[in-house]
């Protein structure tokens, strides 16, 4: 016996008046919850505002006027995201983007829903830049500054907000999050979607995030290793040249053994299992050593060496820079021109951030560069030549 298909049960709907000049209604149903139910909200809006701000709604209203029905029903959208968009598009006096209570209720998933709505309904995403910046400062900034590096929720949050920071062109947040991830991630770094998120084509391309982030983390290992090893290498060299030193190998071995005892060395074994911050924290427990009995061996202050290596590594990377990324990215098939050469690289006096919204050094510029490898090497050499003048 044929039975009609079951309708998806819906929770009781509510009406929300977006503007006093309303002349139209839009019905929006949320995705199904765990009980298979949808929540429905009806928004009372001004038709001309939506028509002016969205090609999607312009076409939908025109089609409905010609063919009917006159009502517009959206399904599967985040209700808070649609409500926020409608307030922003209508320039509501409610000033949703600065109200603390509204910001407090918004979660990372709602931010991604805002991005999806912009993509589906062809809203200008930059209209939400100010709202996102305020949301970030409420929900993300303090957590990154104060969280335990082993807090998985914060680590997941950082990976989730990377894409919104890029899409909403929030340079400060993007640098802050990418720096936090470089120093606090164990192993491979990749972006993350909110739980259950299914909008497949929203993501950062690997050259824009995964590649630079893991390259930066790898570089931090090299920087730390170089600063720990350089004096050891010099000790061996000077010990060989000295007619009185017979303890250089023993002194170097004592130093390296102390690092191993801290579980901070060798880096090739320690790095995959620990974050940069964890390794530096282990090294901070280093105690001074007494090594050798000659002028070559006793000249080294091993504790000072380790402290210097930690400080250099801590301050080496400032996160990725959206401005450097955008300037250095070449359209497919286009070769660098005069404007490109003038826009990228250092400013001739050793600064790599003079055209950027954030303050950063050469390492951030290097890992943010999205142009061709040979062009990056040219800019790098040119910048070094400028520094030496």
BELKA-V390519 format. One record per residue. N is the residue number from 1. RES is the residue in one letter. SS is DSSP state (H for helix, E for strand, C for the rest). OMEGA is omega as a letter, one per 30 degrees, with the letter a starting at -180 (* if undefined). NEAR is the number of other ideal C-beta (glycine too) atoms within 8 Angstrom. Layout:
N:RES:SS:OMEGA:NEAR  N:RES:SS:OMEGA:NEAR
//
This chain:
1:X:C:a:2  2:X:C:l:3  3:X:C:l:4  4:X:C:l:4  5:X:C:l:4  6:X:C:l:4  7:X:C:l:4  8:X:C:l:8  9:X:C:a:8  10:X:E:l:10  11:X:C:a:8  12:X:C:a:4  13:X:C:l:10  14:X:E:a:6  15:X:E:l:9  16:X:E:a:9  17:X:E:a:7  18:X:C:a:13  19:X:C:l:11  20:X:C:a:4  21:X:C:a:5  22:X:C:l:10  23:X:C:a:5  24:X:E:l:9  25:X:E:l:9  26:X:E:l:12  27:X:E:a:13  28:X:E:l:14  29:X:E:a:12  30:X:C:l:12  31:X:C:l:7  32:X:C:l:7  33:X:C:a:9  34:X:C:l:3  35:X:C:l:5  36:X:C:a:7  37:X:C:l:10  38:X:E:l:13  39:X:C:a:11  40:X:E:l:11  41:X:E:l:13  42:X:E:a:12  43:X:E:l:14  44:X:E:a:11  45:X:E:l:14  46:X:C:a:12  47:X:H:a:9  48:X:H:l:6  49:X:H:a:11  50:X:H:l:15  51:X:H:a:10  52:X:H:a:6  53:X:H:a:9  54:X:C:l:11  55:X:H:l:6  56:X:H:a:9  57:X:H:l:12  58:X:H:l:11  59:X:H:a:8  60:X:H:l:9  61:X:H:a:12  62:X:H:l:8  63:X:H:a:8  64:X:H:l:12  65:X:H:a:7  66:X:H:a:5  67:X:H:a:5  68:X:C:f:4  69:X:C:a:4  70:X:C:a:5  71:X:C:l:7  72:X:E:a:9  73:X:E:l:8  74:X:E:a:10  75:X:E:l:7  76:X:C:a:6  77:X:C:l:15  78:X:C:a:13  79:X:H:l:10  80:X:H:l:10  81:X:H:l:13  82:X:H:l:14  83:X:H:a:12  84:X:H:l:15  85:X:H:a:14  86:X:H:l:12  87:X:H:a:11  88:X:H:a:13  89:X:H:a:12  90:X:C:a:11  91:X:C:a:5  92:X:C:l:10  93:X:C:l:4  94:X:C:l:6  95:X:C:a:7  96:X:H:a:11  97:X:H:a:8  98:X:H:a:6  99:X:C:a:9  100:X:H:a:7  101:X:H:l:6  102:X:H:l:9  103:X:H:a:11  104:X:H:a:7  105:X:H:a:7  106:X:C:l:11  107:X:C:a:7  108:X:H:l:11  109:X:H:l:10  110:X:H:l:12  111:X:H:l:13  112:X:H:l:16  113:X:H:l:12  114:X:H:l:14  115:X:H:l:13  116:X:H:l:13  117:X:H:l:14  118:X:H:a:13  119:X:H:a:9  120:X:H:a:8  121:X:H:l:10  122:X:C:l:8  123:X:C:l:11  124:X:C:a:6  125:X:H:a:10  126:X:H:l:7  127:X:H:a:8  128:X:H:a:13  129:X:H:a:11  130:X:H:l:7  131:X:H:a:11  132:X:H:a:14  133:X:H:l:11  134:X:H:l:11  135:X:H:a:11  136:X:H:a:14  137:X:H:l:8  138:X:H:a:10  139:X:H:a:11  140:X:C:a:13  141:X:H:a:10  142:X:H:a:6  143:X:H:l:10  144:X:H:a:12  145:X:H:a:6  146:X:H:a:5  147:X:C:l:8  148:X:C:a:5  149:X:C:l:8  150:X:C:a:4  151:X:C:a:8  152:X:H:a:6  153:X:H:l:6  154:X:H:l:11  155:X:H:l:11  156:X:H:l:9  157:X:H:a:12  158:X:H:a:14  159:X:H:a:12  160:X:H:a:14  161:X:H:l:14  162:X:H:a:15  163:X:H:l:13  164:X:H:l:15  165:X:H:a:14  166:X:H:a:12  167:X:H:l:8  168:X:C:l:12  169:X:C:l:8  170:X:C:a:13  171:X:H:a:12  172:X:H:l:8  173:X:H:a:13  174:X:H:l:15  175:X:H:a:16  176:X:H:a:11  177:X:H:a:15  178:X:H:l:14  179:X:H:a:11  180:X:H:a:11  181:X:H:a:14  182:X:H:a:15  183:X:H:a:12  184:X:H:l:11  185:X:C:l:11  186:X:C:l:7  187:X:C:a:6  188:X:C:a:5  189:X:C:l:11  190:X:C:l:6  191:X:C:a:11  192:X:C:l:7  193:X:C:l:8  194:X:C:a:9  195:X:C:l:5  196:X:C:a:4  197:X:C:a:8  198:X:C:a:4  199:X:C:a:8  200:X:C:a:4  201:X:C:l:4  202:X:C:l:9  203:X:C:l:7  204:X:C:l:10  205:X:C:a:6  206:X:H:l:7  207:X:H:a:6  208:X:H:a:10  209:X:C:a:13  210:X:H:a:10  211:X:H:a:9  212:X:H:a:12  213:X:H:a:14  214:X:H:l:10  215:X:H:l:9  216:X:H:l:14  217:X:H:l:12  218:X:H:l:8  219:X:H:l:12  220:X:H:l:14  221:X:H:l:11  222:X:H:l:8  223:X:H:a:11  224:X:H:a:16  225:X:H:a:9  226:X:H:a:8  227:X:H:l:12  228:X:H:a:12  229:X:H:a:8  230:X:H:a:8  231:X:H:l:8  232:X:H:l:11  233:X:H:l:8  234:X:H:l:8  235:X:H:l:14  236:X:H:a:11  237:X:H:a:8  238:X:H:l:11  239:X:H:l:13  240:X:H:a:7  241:X:H:a:5  242:X:C:l:11  243:X:C:a:3  244:X:C:a:7  245:X:C:l:13  246:X:C:a:5  247:X:C:a:12  248:X:H:l:16  249:X:H:l:8  250:X:H:a:9  251:X:H:l:13  252:X:H:l:11  253:X:H:l:8  254:X:H:l:10  255:X:H:a:12  256:X:H:l:10  257:X:H:l:8  258:X:H:l:12  259:X:H:l:13  260:X:H:l:10  261:X:H:l:6  262:X:C:a:11  263:X:C:a:6  264:X:C:a:10  265:X:C:f:9  266:X:C:a:6  267:X:H:a:11  268:X:H:l:5  269:X:H:a:7  270:X:H:a:12  271:X:H:a:9  272:X:H:a:7  273:X:H:a:7  274:X:C:l:10  275:X:C:l:10  276:X:H:a:14  277:X:H:l:9  278:X:H:l:10  279:X:H:l:14  280:X:H:l:12  281:X:H:l:8  282:X:H:a:11  283:X:H:l:13  284:X:C:l:7  285:X:C:a:7  286:X:C:l:12  287:X:C:a:6  288:X:C:a:7  289:X:C:l:9  290:X:C:a:3  291:X:C:l:12  292:X:C:a:11  293:X:C:l:5  294:X:C:a:11  295:X:H:a:8  296:X:H:a:13  297:X:H:a:15  298:X:H:a:9  299:X:C:a:5  300:X:C:l:10  301:X:C:a:6  302:X:H:l:12  303:X:H:l:10  304:X:H:l:7  305:X:H:a:12  306:X:H:l:12  307:X:H:l:9  308:X:H:l:9  309:X:H:l:12  310:X:H:a:12  311:X:H:l:8  312:X:H:a:11  313:X:H:l:13  314:X:H:a:8  315:X:C:a:5  316:X:C:a:10  317:X:C:a:12  318:X:C:a:11  319:X:C:l:15  320:X:C:a:15  321:X:C:l:17  322:X:H:a:15  323:X:H:l:11  324:X:H:l:15  325:X:H:a:13  326:X:H:a:7  327:X:H:a:9  328:X:H:a:13  329:X:C:l:8  330:X:C:l:11  331:X:C:a:5  332:X:C:l:4  333:X:C:a:3  334:X:C:l:6  335:X:C:l:4  336:X:C:l:9  337:X:C:a:6  338:X:H:l:5  339:X:H:l:6  340:X:H:a:10  341:X:H:a:9  342:X:H:a:6  343:X:H:a:7  344:X:C:a:12  345:X:C:a:7  346:X:C:a:15  347:X:C:l:8  348:X:C:l:4  349:X:C:l:6  350:X:C:l:7  351:X:C:a:7  352:X:C:a:13  353:X:C:a:12  354:X:C:l:7  355:X:C:a:7  356:X:C:l:11  357:X:C:l:6  358:X:C:l:12  359:X:C:a:5  360:X:C:l:13  361:X:C:a:9  362:X:H:l:9  363:X:H:l:12  364:X:H:l:17  365:X:H:a:14  366:X:H:a:9  367:X:H:l:13  368:X:H:a:13  369:X:C:a:13  370:X:C:l:9  371:X:C:a:11  372:X:C:a:7  373:X:H:a:5  374:X:H:l:6  375:X:H:l:12  376:X:H:l:12  377:X:H:l:8  378:X:H:l:8  379:X:H:a:12  380:X:H:l:10  381:X:H:l:8  382:X:H:l:10  383:X:H:l:13  384:X:H:l:8  385:X:H:l:8  386:X:H:a:11  387:X:H:a:8  388:X:H:a:5  389:X:C:*:4
//
